[in-house]
Amino acid sequence: MTQTQKNTYDLRHTCATLLTQAGESPKAVADLVGPSDTSMIMDIYTHILPGMKEVASNKMRKIIY
């Protein structure tokens, strides 16, 4: 893999992760980052950032209580 290919690869992951974290729909993210379906975006291109689990946990706590 060349450095240019690696940079493109990293940029796709970063873009997908940040857009998903910002609440963008997986379909819109898939359309933006390239020829991928939504399951591929969610399974491969998005990553858990620090604090995301805590935010999700707090949301669930509010729903339950």
C-alpha positions in Angstrom: 0.0 0.0 0.0 1.4 3.4 -1.0 1.4 6.4 1.3 -1.3 8.0 -0.8 -3.5 4.9 -0.6 -3.0 4.8 3.2 -3.9 8.4 3.6 -7.1 7.9 1.5 -7.9 4.8 3.6 -7.4 6.7 6.9 -9.4 9.7 5.6 -12.4 7.4 4.8 -12.3 5.9 8.3 -12.0 9.4 9.9 -14.8 10.9 7.8 -17.2 8.0 8.5 -16.5 8.0 12.3 -16.9 11.7 12.7 -20.0 12.0 10.6 -21.6 9.0 12.5 -20.7 10.6 15.8 -22.3 13.8 14.7 -25.5 12.0 14.1 -25.4 11.7 10.3 -27.3 8.7 8.9 -25.3 5.7 7.8 -26.8 5.9 4.3 -25.6 9.5 3.9 -22.2 8.5 5.2 -22.0 5.6 2.8 -22.9 7.9 -0.1 -20.2 10.4 0.9 -17.2 8.1 1.6 -17.6 6.0 -1.5 -19.1 2.8 -2.9 -20.1 1.1 0.4 -23.3 -0.1 1.8 -24.5 0.9 5.2 -23.6 -2.3 7.0 -20.0 -2.0 5.7 -19.9 1.6 6.9 -21.0 0.7 10.4 -18.9 -2.5 10.6 -15.6 -1.4 9.0 -15.4 2.3 8.6 -16.7 3.7 11.9 -14.8 3.4 15.2 -15.6 4.1 18.8 -14.1 7.4 19.9 -13.3 8.2 23.6 -16.5 9.2 25.4 -18.9 7.6 22.9 -19.8 4.7 25.1 -20.4 7.0 28.0 -22.7 9.2 25.9 -24.7 6.1 24.7 -24.9 4.9 28.3 -26.2 8.2 29.5 -28.8 8.3 26.8 -30.0 4.8 27.7 -30.2 5.8 31.4 -32.4 8.8 30.5 -34.7 6.5 28.4 -35.0 4.0 31.2 -35.4 6.4 34.1 
